[in-house]
C-alpha cells in the first residue's frame, strides 16, 4: 500500500511540476516530434491537439513506471509532497525530483522517445479461443454493407463504435467480415465483427505508437512491428519497408515482399483477404507529391492535369496479388489524395490570415463532407465474385472506368467519356454480384453484373477492342 501511495504521489508531483513549468521540456518536444511522425505514418493524418496530449501523457507515465521499477529507493518510508520541493533540511532534490531527472536523462541518452505510448494488451487468447469467439451464433444471413464517414451502414442502419470514431475499416459483403480501427489512449485498437453470423465486435489486437513506427500486439501474444497497419475484412495488414505481414485469426502470419519502388497504400477499400490483392502506391510519386514547394510538385501537378483529361498516364498505383506477386499498374494519380487544412490562424488584415500550422493529410472527403472523388480510395475497388476476383477502377482522372480480371490482368472498358464523368460508384450484393454505375449529363449508366460484362467483352488492349 505504501508503494502505491508513493507512486501516486510521484505522478501528482510530475503533473503539478509540468503545469507550473508552462512549457514543454526539450525531451518532451523531441518525444512529440517522433510520435507525430509515427502517428502520421500509421493513420495518414496528423494528430489533433487532444491526441498529442494523450500521447505525451502516456509517454510520461511510461517513463515514470520505468523509473519506479529501476531506481532503488534508499529511504524506507519515502514521502512526496505535491510541490516536490527540495529537502528542507539539506536543500537536496527530493526523491521525486531525483527519479524524474534520472528518467529524463535516460530518455535523452538512450532514446526513450521510442517508448511506446500505450500499454500492450493485458490479456491474451489462444488462436483457438479467439476463433471460438468469432465463429458466430447463427446461420449466415444475407446482409448489405456500405461505407459512411464515421461508421458503416449495416442493412441500412448506422453502426458506430461507442468507444471511438473509426479511423479505418474494411469489409466483405459476401462473407460479412468487418475489421475496423479506432483510436485508444494514444494508440489504436482493431476490432472484428460479422453481422451475417451474429458476431459482435471483438478486439483482435492493438497498436501502439513508438518512435520508430508502430507495434501491433495480437491477442495470441504475438507482436508485429511496422511503418503502417491497415485493417482487412478479417485481420490486419502490417507494412514495414519492402515487406508486408498478413495476419488473419487462426492462420500463420504470412510474409509478403513488396516490389521495388512501391509501398502499401494507406487505405485498402477492397476485400484483401478474399481476393488476395492489395493496393500499392508508387514511392517516387508519393515523395514528389509531398515536395509541395519544389520542382517535383510542379512536374507532378502538370502531369496530373494531363492525366485528368486522358492526355498522359500517371501509374501511381497498382494491384498486387500477395500470393503470386502479379502486379497490375493503374492509371491513377497520387495527387488526388491530399487536402490541406490551415489551423491556429489569426487575422492579419482583411485579406490575409497568419497560420501557425498548415497540415496536409489524406482525406477521403472534401471539407464540406462530400467525397473527394479524385482520391484513390474512391477510384479503385476490388471484389471476390462467384466467377473470380475483379477490380473496378476509374483511370485517366474522370475519363475511363475499367473492369479488370485480377487473375489475368484483362481489362474491359465499362464507360468512357472524353469530357469526364460526373460520378461513379460500385456496390456488391450478398450474392457476390457487383454493380457498376456512372453518371454524366444528368443520366445514370449502369452495368448490373460487372463480372459477366468482363467475361463477355474483349480486352481493351486487343485489336478487337480498338476497332
C-alpha positions as CSV (number, residue, x, y, z in Angstrom):
1,X,0.0,0.0,0.0
2,X,2.9,2.3,0.8
3,X,4.4,1.7,-2.6
4,X,1.1,2.5,-4.3
5,X,0.8,5.8,-2.4
6,X,4.4,6.7,-3.2
7,X,3.9,6.1,-7.0
8,X,0.6,8.1,-6.9
9,X,2.4,11.0,-5.2
10,X,5.1,10.8,-7.8
11,X,2.6,11.1,-10.6
12,X,0.9,14.1,-8.9
13,X,4.2,15.8,-8.4
14,X,5.2,15.3,-12.1
15,X,1.9,16.7,-13.3
16,X,2.0,19.7,-11.0
17,X,5.6,20.4,-11.9
18,X,4.7,20.3,-15.6
19,X,1.8,22.7,-15.1
20,X,3.9,25.3,-13.3
21,X,6.6,25.0,-16.0
22,X,4.3,26.5,-18.6
23,X,6.1,24.9,-21.4
24,X,7.4,21.5,-22.5
25,X,10.9,20.3,-21.9
26,X,13.3,19.6,-24.8
27,X,12.8,15.9,-24.1
28,X,9.1,16.2,-24.3
29,X,9.3,18.2,-27.5
30,X,11.6,15.5,-29.0
31,X,9.2,12.8,-28.0
32,X,6.3,14.6,-29.6
33,X,8.1,15.1,-32.8
34,X,8.8,11.4,-33.0
35,X,5.3,10.4,-32.0
36,X,3.7,12.8,-34.5
37,X,5.7,11.2,-37.3
38,X,4.7,7.7,-36.2
39,X,1.1,8.7,-35.9
40,X,1.0,10.1,-39.4
41,X,2.7,7.1,-40.9
42,X,0.2,4.8,-39.1
43,X,-3.0,6.8,-40.0
44,X,-2.3,9.1,-42.9
45,X,-3.5,12.0,-40.8
46,X,-1.9,14.4,-38.3
47,X,-2.7,14.1,-34.6
48,X,-5.1,16.6,-33.0
49,X,-4.0,18.6,-30.0
50,X,-6.0,16.2,-27.9
51,X,-4.2,13.2,-29.4
52,X,-0.9,14.8,-28.7
53,X,-1.7,15.5,-25.1
54,X,-2.8,11.8,-24.6
55,X,0.4,10.5,-26.3
56,X,2.6,12.8,-24.2
57,X,0.8,11.8,-21.0
58,X,1.2,8.1,-21.8
59,X,4.9,8.7,-22.6
60,X,5.4,10.4,-19.3
61,X,3.6,7.6,-17.5
62,X,5.8,5.0,-19.2
63,X,9.0,6.8,-18.1
64,X,7.7,7.1,-14.5
65,X,6.8,3.5,-14.4
66,X,10.2,2.6,-15.7
67,X,11.8,4.8,-13.1
68,X,9.8,3.3,-10.3
69,X,10.9,-0.2,-11.5
70,X,14.6,0.5,-12.0
71,X,15.5,3.1,-9.3
72,X,16.4,1.9,-5.8
73,X,14.8,3.9,-3.0
74,X,17.1,4.4,-0.1
75,X,14.6,5.8,2.3
76,X,12.4,3.1,3.9
77,X,9.4,5.3,4.1
78,X,9.5,7.8,1.3
79,X,7.3,10.9,1.4
80,X,6.5,13.0,-1.6
81,X,4.6,16.3,-1.4
82,X,2.6,17.7,-4.3
83,X,5.1,20.6,-4.6
84,X,8.0,18.3,-5.0
85,X,10.2,20.9,-3.2
86,X,13.8,20.3,-2.2
87,X,14.5,18.5,1.1
88,X,14.0,21.3,3.7
89,X,16.9,20.1,5.8
90,X,19.6,19.5,3.2
91,X,18.4,21.6,0.2
92,X,18.9,18.5,-2.0
93,X,16.4,17.4,-4.5
94,X,13.5,15.2,-3.3
95,X,13.2,11.5,-4.2
96,X,10.6,12.5,-6.8
97,X,12.9,15.0,-8.4
98,X,15.8,12.6,-8.5
99,X,13.7,9.9,-10.2
100,X,12.2,12.3,-12.7
101,X,15.6,13.8,-13.5
102,X,17.1,10.3,-13.9
103,X,14.2,9.2,-16.2
104,X,14.6,12.3,-18.4
105,X,18.4,11.8,-18.6
106,X,17.8,8.2,-19.7
107,X,15.3,9.5,-22.3
108,X,17.8,11.9,-23.7
109,X,20.8,9.5,-23.6
110,X,19.3,6.2,-24.7
111,X,16.4,7.5,-26.9
112,X,13.5,6.8,-24.6
113,X,11.3,8.8,-27.1
114,X,11.0,5.4,-28.6
115,X,9.0,4.2,-25.6
116,X,5.5,3.0,-26.5
117,X,2.8,5.5,-25.7
118,X,0.1,3.0,-24.9
119,X,0.3,-0.3,-22.9
120,X,0.2,-3.6,-24.8
121,X,-2.7,-6.0,-24.4
122,X,-3.0,-7.1,-20.8
123,X,-4.9,-10.3,-21.7
124,X,-4.2,-12.9,-24.3
125,X,-6.3,-15.5,-26.1
126,X,-5.1,-18.5,-27.9
127,X,-6.0,-18.8,-31.6
128,X,-8.5,-21.5,-30.8
129,X,-10.2,-19.3,-28.1
130,X,-10.3,-16.3,-30.5
131,X,-11.8,-18.4,-33.3
132,X,-14.4,-19.7,-31.0
133,X,-15.4,-16.1,-30.1
134,X,-15.7,-15.1,-33.7
135,X,-17.3,-18.3,-35.1
136,X,-20.8,-16.9,-35.0
137,X,-24.1,-17.8,-33.3
138,X,-26.4,-18.2,-36.3
139,X,-26.6,-19.4,-39.8
140,X,-25.2,-16.9,-42.4
141,X,-27.7,-14.3,-43.4
142,X,-27.6,-12.1,-46.5
143,X,-26.6,-8.5,-45.5
144,X,-25.9,-5.1,-47.0
145,X,-22.8,-3.2,-46.0
146,X,-21.9,0.3,-47.2
147,X,-19.4,3.0,-46.1
148,X,-20.1,6.2,-44.4
149,X,-17.8,8.9,-42.9
150,X,-17.9,7.6,-39.3
151,X,-19.0,4.0,-39.2
152,X,-20.9,1.7,-41.5
153,X,-24.4,1.1,-42.7
154,X,-25.5,-2.4,-41.9
155,X,-28.7,-3.3,-43.7
156,X,-29.4,0.4,-43.9
157,X,-28.8,1.1,-40.2
158,X,-25.9,3.0,-38.8
159,X,-23.2,1.0,-37.0
160,X,-20.6,3.0,-35.0
161,X,-18.4,2.1,-32.1
162,X,-19.2,4.0,-28.9
163,X,-15.6,3.7,-27.8
164,X,-14.3,6.0,-30.6
165,X,-14.5,7.1,-34.2
166,X,-13.5,4.6,-36.8
167,X,-10.1,5.7,-38.3
168,X,-10.2,2.9,-41.0
169,X,-12.2,-0.2,-41.8
170,X,-12.5,-2.9,-44.4
171,X,-15.4,-5.2,-45.1
172,X,-16.6,-8.1,-47.4
173,X,-20.3,-8.2,-48.2
174,X,-20.3,-11.8,-49.2
175,X,-18.7,-13.2,-46.0
176,X,-20.0,-10.4,-43.7
177,X,-16.5,-10.0,-42.3
178,X,-15.6,-6.5,-41.0
179,X,-12.5,-5.3,-39.3
180,X,-12.1,-1.7,-38.2
181,X,-9.6,0.5,-36.3
182,X,-10.4,3.1,-33.6
183,X,-8.1,5.4,-31.6
184,X,-7.4,4.4,-28.0
185,X,-5.1,6.0,-25.4
186,X,-2.7,7.4,-28.0
187,X,-2.7,4.1,-29.9
188,X,-5.2,2.0,-31.8
189,X,-7.5,-0.9,-31.3
190,X,-8.5,-3.3,-34.1
191,X,-11.9,-5.0,-33.7
192,X,-13.6,-7.7,-35.8
193,X,-17.4,-8.3,-36.2
194,X,-19.7,-10.1,-38.5
195,X,-23.4,-9.2,-38.6
196,X,-24.1,-12.0,-41.1
197,X,-23.4,-14.7,-38.4
198,X,-24.2,-12.7,-35.3
199,X,-20.7,-11.9,-34.1
200,X,-20.5,-8.7,-32.0
201,X,-17.3,-6.6,-32.1
202,X,-14.3,-8.4,-30.7
203,X,-10.8,-6.9,-30.2
204,X,-8.3,-8.9,-32.2
205,X,-5.3,-6.7,-31.4
206,X,-4.0,-3.2,-30.5
207,X,-1.4,-0.9,-32.0
208,X,1.0,1.3,-30.0
209,X,2.9,4.3,-31.4
210,X,6.7,4.1,-31.0
211,X,9.5,6.4,-32.1
212,X,10.3,4.1,-35.0
213,X,6.8,3.2,-36.1
214,X,4.0,1.1,-34.7
215,X,3.9,-2.1,-32.8
216,X,0.9,-4.4,-33.2
217,X,0.1,-6.6,-30.2
218,X,-2.1,-9.6,-31.2
219,X,-4.3,-11.4,-28.7
220,X,-2.3,-14.6,-29.1
221,X,0.7,-12.8,-27.7
222,X,2.5,-12.3,-31.0
223,X,3.7,-8.8,-32.0
224,X,4.3,-7.2,-35.4
225,X,6.4,-4.1,-35.9
226,X,6.0,-1.8,-38.9
227,X,5.6,1.6,-40.5
228,X,1.8,1.3,-41.0
229,X,-1.1,-1.0,-40.5
230,X,-4.4,-1.3,-42.2
231,X,-7.5,-3.5,-41.4
232,X,-8.5,-6.3,-43.8
233,X,-12.1,-7.7,-43.7
234,X,-10.8,-10.5,-41.5
235,X,-7.5,-9.4,-39.9
236,X,-4.7,-6.8,-40.2
237,X,-2.1,-6.0,-42.8
238,X,1.2,-4.5,-41.5
239,X,3.8,-2.9,-43.8
240,X,7.5,-2.4,-43.0
241,X,9.8,-1.3,-45.7
242,X,9.8,-3.8,-48.5
243,X,7.8,-6.4,-46.6
244,X,4.2,-6.9,-45.6
245,X,2.8,-9.1,-42.8
246,X,-0.7,-10.6,-43.2
247,X,-2.5,-11.6,-40.0
248,X,-5.8,-13.5,-40.1
249,X,-7.1,-15.1,-36.9
250,X,-6.3,-18.8,-36.7
251,X,-3.7,-18.6,-39.5
252,X,0.0,-18.3,-39.5
253,X,1.3,-14.9,-40.2
254,X,2.2,-14.5,-43.9
255,X,5.2,-12.5,-45.1
256,X,4.9,-10.8,-48.5
257,X,7.6,-8.9,-50.4
258,X,6.7,-5.6,-51.9
259,X,8.2,-4.9,-55.4
260,X,11.0,-2.2,-55.5
261,X,9.7,1.3,-55.8
262,X,6.3,0.6,-54.3
263,X,4.7,0.7,-50.8
264,X,1.4,-0.3,-49.3
265,X,-1.3,2.3,-49.8
266,X,-2.7,3.6,-46.6
267,X,-6.3,2.9,-47.4
268,X,-7.4,-0.5,-48.7
269,X,-11.0,-0.3,-49.9
270,X,-11.3,-3.8,-51.4
271,X,-11.6,-7.2,-50.0
272,X,-7.9,-8.1,-49.4
273,X,-8.4,-11.4,-47.7
274,X,-10.9,-12.8,-50.3
275,X,-9.2,-11.6,-53.4
276,X,-5.6,-11.9,-52.1
277,X,-5.0,-8.5,-53.6
278,X,-3.7,-5.2,-52.1
279,X,-3.3,-1.7,-53.5
280,X,0.2,-0.3,-53.7
281,X,1.4,3.3,-54.1
282,X,4.4,4.4,-56.1
283,X,7.1,5.7,-53.7
284,X,8.7,8.2,-56.1
285,X,5.3,9.7,-57.0
286,X,4.4,9.9,-53.3
287,X,7.7,11.7,-52.4
288,X,7.2,14.0,-55.4
289,X,3.7,14.9,-54.3
290,X,4.9,15.7,-50.7
291,X,7.5,18.1,-52.1
292,X,4.9,20.9,-52.1
293,X,7.4,23.7,-52.7
294,X,9.8,22.1,-55.2
295,X,10.1,21.4,-58.9
296,X,8.9,17.9,-58.3
297,X,5.5,19.2,-57.2
298,X,5.2,21.4,-60.3
299,X,6.1,18.5,-62.5
300,X,3.6,16.2,-60.7
301,X,0.8,18.8,-61.0
302,X,1.4,19.2,-64.7
303,X,1.3,15.5,-65.3
304,X,-1.8,15.2,-63.2
305,X,-3.6,17.9,-65.3
306,X,-2.9,15.9,-68.4
307,X,-3.9,12.7,-66.8
308,X,-7.1,14.2,-65.6
309,X,-8.3,14.5,-69.2
310,X,-6.7,11.3,-70.5
311,X,-3.7,13.0,-72.2
312,X,-1.0,11.0,-70.4
313,X,-0.6,8.3,-67.9
314,X,0.3,8.5,-64.2
315,X,0.6,5.0,-63.0
316,X,1.0,5.9,-59.3
317,X,-1.0,2.9,-58.0
318,X,-1.1,-0.8,-58.7
319,X,-2.8,-4.0,-57.6
320,X,-0.5,-6.7,-56.2
321,X,-1.5,-10.4,-55.7
322,X,0.0,-11.3,-52.3
323,X,0.3,-15.0,-53.3
324,X,1.6,-14.8,-56.8
325,X,3.3,-11.4,-56.9
326,X,1.4,-10.4,-60.0
327,X,1.4,-6.6,-60.4
328,X,-1.3,-4.7,-62.4
329,X,-0.4,-1.0,-62.8
330,X,-3.3,1.6,-62.7
331,X,-3.5,5.0,-64.3
332,X,-4.4,6.8,-61.1
333,X,-2.6,9.9,-59.8
334,X,-1.3,10.3,-56.3
335,X,-2.1,14.0,-56.3
336,X,-5.8,13.5,-55.7
337,X,-5.4,12.2,-52.2
338,X,-4.3,15.3,-50.3
339,X,-6.5,18.0,-48.7
340,X,-4.8,20.9,-46.9
341,X,-6.2,22.3,-43.7
342,X,-5.0,25.5,-42.1
343,X,-5.2,25.8,-38.3
344,X,-4.1,28.1,-35.5
345,X,-4.9,31.1,-37.7
346,X,-5.2,34.8,-36.7
347,X,-6.4,37.6,-38.9
348,X,-3.6,40.0,-40.0
349,X,-5.9,42.2,-42.1
350,X,-9.0,42.0,-44.3
351,X,-7.2,39.8,-46.8
352,X,-4.5,37.8,-45.1
353,X,-4.5,35.3,-42.2
354,X,-1.3,34.2,-40.4
355,X,-1.5,30.5,-39.7
356,X,0.8,28.8,-37.3
357,X,0.4,25.4,-38.9
358,X,-0.6,24.1,-42.3
359,X,-1.4,20.4,-42.0
360,X,-1.7,18.2,-45.1
361,X,-3.4,14.9,-44.7
362,X,-5.0,12.2,-46.8
363,X,-8.7,12.9,-46.8
364,X,-11.4,10.7,-48.2
365,X,-13.9,13.6,-48.0
366,X,-13.9,17.3,-49.0
367,X,-14.2,19.9,-46.3
368,X,-18.0,20.2,-47.0
369,X,-18.4,16.4,-46.3
370,X,-18.7,15.2,-49.9
371,X,-16.5,12.5,-51.5
372,X,-13.0,13.6,-52.6
373,X,-13.7,11.8,-55.9
374,X,-10.1,12.1,-57.1
375,X,-8.7,10.3,-54.0
376,X,-7.5,6.8,-55.0
377,X,-9.8,5.3,-52.3
378,X,-12.8,6.1,-54.4
379,X,-11.1,5.3,-57.8
380,X,-10.2,1.7,-57.1
381,X,-12.2,-1.1,-55.6
382,X,-11.9,-4.9,-55.8
383,X,-14.2,-7.8,-55.0
384,X,-14.4,-11.5,-54.9
385,X,-17.2,-12.7,-57.1
386,X,-18.6,-16.2,-57.9
387,X,-16.6,-16.2,-61.1
388,X,-13.3,-14.8,-59.5
389,X,-11.7,-11.7,-58.3
390,X,-12.3,-8.4,-60.2
391,X,-11.2,-4.8,-59.8
392,X,-13.3,-1.8,-60.8
393,X,-11.0,1.2,-61.5
394,X,-11.6,4.8,-62.6
395,X,-8.5,5.7,-64.7
396,X,-7.3,8.8,-66.5
397,X,-8.8,11.1,-63.9
398,X,-12.5,11.2,-64.8
399,X,-12.3,9.7,-68.3
400,X,-12.4,5.9,-68.1
401,X,-13.9,3.3,-65.9
402,X,-12.5,-0.2,-66.4
403,X,-13.3,-3.7,-65.0
404,X,-10.2,-5.8,-64.5
405,X,-9.7,-9.6,-64.1
406,X,-7.3,-9.7,-61.2
407,X,-6.0,-13.1,-62.2
408,X,-5.1,-12.4,-65.8
409,X,-4.9,-8.6,-66.0
410,X,-7.6,-8.4,-68.7
411,X,-9.4,-5.1,-68.6
412,X,-12.6,-4.1,-70.3
413,X,-13.9,-0.6,-70.7
414,X,-17.1,-0.2,-68.8
415,X,-17.6,3.5,-69.5
416,X,-15.6,6.2,-71.4
417,X,-16.3,9.9,-71.7
418,X,-13.7,12.3,-73.0
419,X,-15.2,15.2,-71.1
420,X,-15.2,13.2,-67.9
421,X,-17.9,11.6,-65.8
422,X,-19.7,13.4,-63.0
423,X,-19.6,10.4,-60.6
424,X,-19.1,6.7,-60.4
425,X,-19.9,4.1,-57.9
426,X,-19.8,0.3,-57.2
427,X,-21.7,-2.0,-54.9
428,X,-21.9,-5.7,-54.2
429,X,-25.0,-7.7,-53.3
430,X,-25.0,-10.5,-50.8
431,X,-24.9,-13.0,-53.7
432,X,-21.5,-11.5,-54.8
433,X,-22.8,-9.7,-57.9
434,X,-21.0,-6.4,-58.4
435,X,-23.0,-3.5,-59.8
436,X,-21.2,-0.6,-61.5
437,X,-22.7,2.8,-62.2
438,X,-21.6,6.2,-63.7
439,X,-23.4,9.5,-64.2
440,X,-23.0,12.3,-66.7
441,X,-25.3,14.8,-68.4
442,X,-28.0,14.1,-65.8
443,X,-28.2,10.5,-66.8
444,X,-27.2,7.3,-64.9
445,X,-25.5,4.5,-66.7
446,X,-25.5,1.0,-65.1
447,X,-23.8,-2.4,-65.5
448,X,-25.7,-4.8,-63.3
449,X,-23.2,-7.6,-63.4
450,X,-19.6,-6.5,-63.7
451,X,-18.1,-10.0,-63.8
452,X,-20.4,-11.1,-66.6
453,X,-19.7,-7.9,-68.5
454,X,-16.0,-8.6,-68.1
455,X,-16.2,-12.1,-69.5
456,X,-18.4,-11.3,-72.5
457,X,-16.3,-8.3,-73.8
458,X,-12.9,-8.2,-75.4
459,X,-9.8,-6.9,-73.7
460,X,-9.4,-3.2,-74.1
461,X,-5.8,-3.8,-75.3
462,X,-6.8,-6.1,-78.2
463,X,-7.3,-5.1,-81.8
464,X,-10.9,-6.1,-81.5
465,X,-11.4,-3.5,-78.8
466,X,-9.8,-0.8,-80.8
467,X,-12.0,-1.3,-83.9
